[in-house]
Amino acid sequence: MSMKSSKFMFLCRGSSRSLHSGSLTSCNTGVCCSLDADKYENDPELEKIRRERNYSWMDIITICKDKLPNYEEKIKMFYEEHLHLDDEIRYILDGSGYFDVRDKEDKWIRIFMEKGDMITLPAGIYHRFTVDEKNYAKAMRLFVGEPVWTAYNRPADHFEARGQYMKFLAQTA
């Protein structure tokens, strides 16, 4: 496993499915690493990560018009700004897309994810996801224990997970 050293883009105007111009910055909002997605079914590195982080449940979602039921509705739902009460762990097995997260100043940062990238977004972080202009991403969704699919659209600042995340941000100042 290699830690991914990514650059992130501040978001501005433009298509939701492309990179936007803006200042490059480093981002400390999640853990990102790269794995060999071609061998995900028998990858000892992935198994080690799952064991160490207690990722006991997983499934695979293919985000494209001919594979995902109610595609347009789901894409809109994924792109709605929200948070979860648990970490969101995604491993891109094929295709590509963007996670958008909020920085300390509440500005959007766009994280490009492609085949082999795994990211953990901490509980309480406002975020959204979209595929890129290729309109295709295949991702493994990982959970600690039984999956909880509940997304809380913004505003959701009253949740304890949000408060804990904000404390984490304040400590990294």
GILINPE-V93401 format. One record per pair of residues at least 24 apart in sequence whose ideal C-beta (glycine too) atoms are under 7 Angstrom apart, sorted by the first residue. I is the first residue (numbers start at 1). GAP is how many residues later the second one is. D is the distance in whole Angstrom. If there is no record, write none. Layout:
I/GAP/D, I/GAP/D
This chain:
1/32/5, 1/34/6, 1/44/5, 1/48/7, 2/31/6, 2/32/5, 3/30/5, 4/28/4, 4/29/6, 4/30/5, 4/113/6, 6/26/6, 6/105/7, 8/101/5, 8/102/6, 8/103/5, 9/100/7, 9/101/5, 10/97/6, 10/98/7, 10/99/6, 11/89/6, 11/97/4, 11/99/5, 16/63/6, 16/114/5, 17/113/6, 17/114/6, 17/115/5, 17/116/5, 18/114/7, 18/115/6, 19/91/7, 19/93/7, 20/90/7, 25/84/7, 27/82/5, 28/144/6, 29/72/5, 29/96/6, 30/89/5, 30/90/5, 30/91/5, 30/92/6, 31/88/7, 31/89/4, 32/85/6, 32/86/7, 32/87/5, 33/85/5, 34/82/5, 34/83/6, 35/56/7, 35/81/6, 35/83/6, 36/80/6, 37/55/7, 37/56/5, 37/57/7, 37/78/5, 37/79/5, 40/53/6, 40/100/7, 50/92/7, 54/90/5, 55/34/6, 55/87/4, 55/88/7, 55/89/6, 56/88/7, 56/89/6, 57/86/4, 57/88/7, 57/89/6, 57/90/6, 58/82/6, 58/83/6, 58/84/5, 59/82/6, 60/33/7, 60/78/7, 60/80/5, 61/78/6, 61/80/6, 62/76/5, 63/68/6, 63/73/7, 63/74/5, 64/71/6, 64/72/5, 65/70/7, 75/55/7, 78/50/7, 78/51/5, 78/52/7, 79/49/5, 79/50/7, 79/51/5, 80/48/6, 80/73/6, 81/45/6, 81/47/5, 81/72/7, 81/73/5, 82/46/7, 82/69/4, 82/70/6, 82/71/5, 82/72/7, 83/41/6, 83/42/6, 83/43/5, 83/69/6, 83/73/5, 83/78/7, 83/79/6, 84/39/6, 84/67/6, 85/38/6, 85/63/7, 85/74/6, 85/76/5, 86/37/5, 86/62/6, 87/33/5, 87/34/7, 87/35/6, 87/36/5, 88/33/4, 89/31/5, 89/53/4, 90/29/6, 90/49/5, 90/51/6, 91/27/4, 91/48/6, 91/49/4, 91/51/7, 92/24/7, 92/25/5, 92/45/6, 92/47/5, 93/45/5, 93/46/6, 93/47/6, 94/44/4, 95/36/7, 95/39/6, 95/41/4, 95/42/4, 95/43/6, 96/36/5, 96/38/6, 96/41/6, 97/32/6, 97/33/6, 97/34/4, 97/35/6, 97/40/4, 98/31/7, 98/32/6, 98/34/6, 99/28/6, 99/30/5, 100/27/6, 100/28/5, 101/24/6, 101/26/5, 102/24/5, 104/65/6, 122/43/6, 123/38/4, 123/42/7, 124/35/7, 124/37/4, 124/38/4, 124/40/6, 124/41/3, 125/40/6, 126/28/6
